[in-house]
Amino acid sequence: METDSLQATTKQRVLIFPAQTPKILDKPVYFLFSLVQMEDVIMDAAVHSVPFSPPYIEGVAEWRDHVVPVLSLEGCLGLKPKKSQKARRLMVVRAAKKEITKVENHRSMLRVVPPIRMATLPIECTPVSDGWIPQRNLVRGIYEWEKGFLVVTHTEKILSGGNGIGSEYAQIS
């Protein structure tokens, strides 16, 4: 098997946190965001539900005098979400600077569970098929690494509503 790595032209720091979804092929799933995409992490913020909203929208929360949508990444990707009592943190994310001009509302909150790891690229990993993710158009890449699978999402598409976002949950065992 050939090994590849997530690389950057300069030392880029990333955040890795576990997905709230059952294991895929007996391996845990993690999300990876660049540190540049992360604006803030908030503990115990109140999330208010929004009637008739799509299932991937958990609600809205207040952040710096703004109302920001709280999204389920798992729901956006069509993965079956798993509720966690540890998911009390909200991470404010934004589209990368080159993507902001295309996205009106370029911020969202994601519910994250510990541990949140910080790493520096490159990370030794191997690209793998995205066949187990129903909403493949919302994923930039999936990689297998020492702890499981790393999913790099297409943040701009998710923040702009994507195409068919979260329409069905995957049935993977």
N, C-alpha and C positions, 0 to 999 in steps of 0.2 A: 504494500500500500504506500502510495506516495504522500509525503507530508508537505503541507503548505503552512503559511502563517498569515494572520491578519497583520498587515503592515501599513506604515504611514511614512511619509517623507521626513517628518521630524518626529521626535519622541512625543507621541500622543497618549494621553491618559484616558482611560475608559472606566466606566462603572459597570459592574456585572452583578445582577441580582436574580434570584430564582423566580421562575414563572409559577403562578398559582394554577398549575394544571397537573394532572396525573403524569407519571413517567411515560416516555415514549420509547418503545423497544427496551424497556427496563433501565432507561437512563433519564436522569433529571434534565429539565429544560431550563435554560437561563436566558435572560435578555441582556444585550450589550448596548450601551449608549456612550457616546464620547462625552467627556467632561464638559466640553463646550456646549453640548445640548442641554445639560442640566443646570437649572437656575437656582433651585432651592429644594430643601427637604424639610417637610413640616410634620410634626408629631401631633397626633390626636386632633386634627382639624375636623370640624363638623362638615359632613357631606349631606347635602339636601337633595332628595330625589326629585326627579323631573317627570311629571305625569306624561304618559304616552311616548316617552323617549325610547330609542332603540335599545336593545338589551346590552349593548357594549358601552352605553353611557350609564355610569353608576350614579351620576348626579352632578351637582355643582358645588364648589367651595369658594370661600373668599380668600384672596391672596393679594396683599398690598393694595387694598381698596379696589380690586377687580374681581369680577365673578369669572371663574375659570372652570371649564368642564372637567369632570373626573372620568377618565376612560379606563376600561378594562382591556389591556393589550391582548389578553387571551381571547376575549370576546371579539375584538376587532379582527383577529386572525382566524376566527372560526373554531378555535380550540375550546374544549369543554373546560370552563373555569372550575377551580376548586377553592372554596372559601377557606380562609385561614384566620384564626384568631390573632395571629401575629401581624396581620396586615393593617397596622395602624399608622404607618407613615405614608405621606403623599409626596411624590417627587414632581416638581414643576419642570417640564421639559419644553424645549422650543425647537423649531426647525433650524437647521444649520443656516448661517448667514447667507449663503448663496441661494438658499431655497425660500427665504423669508418673503421676497418680493412676490412670489406666486401665492402665498397663503395669507389671507386676511387675518384670521385668528391664529396666530402662530404659536400659541402656548396651550398647554393642557397639563392636567395632573394625572399621574399614574399611581395606583396603590402598589406599594412595594413591601416585600417581606425581607427581614434580615436572613442571612447576612448580606450586606451590600459590600462588595469588594471593589477596591480600586486597583487597576493594573496598568501597565505601560505596554503599548504595542511595540514590537510584534508579540503575538501570543502563538505558541506552537499549536496548530490545529489542522484539520483536514476538511475541505469543503465536502458537504454531503447533499443529497437530494432533498428538495423541499416538498416532496410528494405527500407528506403527512400533514401539511398545512393547507386547509381549504382556500384561504385567501392569499395565495402565493404572490399576487401583485403587490401586496403590502410588505413584502420581505425583500431585503437587499441580498441577504445571504444567510446560510445555515452552515455551521461548522461543528465538527466533533472535536472536543478537547478532553483533557484528562478527567474532568468532572462531569461530563455529559455533553449536551448540545448547546451551542451559543446561537441565538437568533438575533440577527441585526435587522431591525425593522426599517421600513421606508417611512420615516417620520413625516415628511411633507404630505404624502398621500393620506396617512392616518389623520393628521391634523386638519386636512381639507375635506375629510369625509370619505375618501377612497371610492372605489367602485364596488358595490355589493358588499361593503364592509360588514363583517360579523353576521352574514346571512344564515349560516348553519354551523352547528358545532361538529367537530370531527368525531368520528366514532372509531378511535384507535384503542386497541387493548394490548 
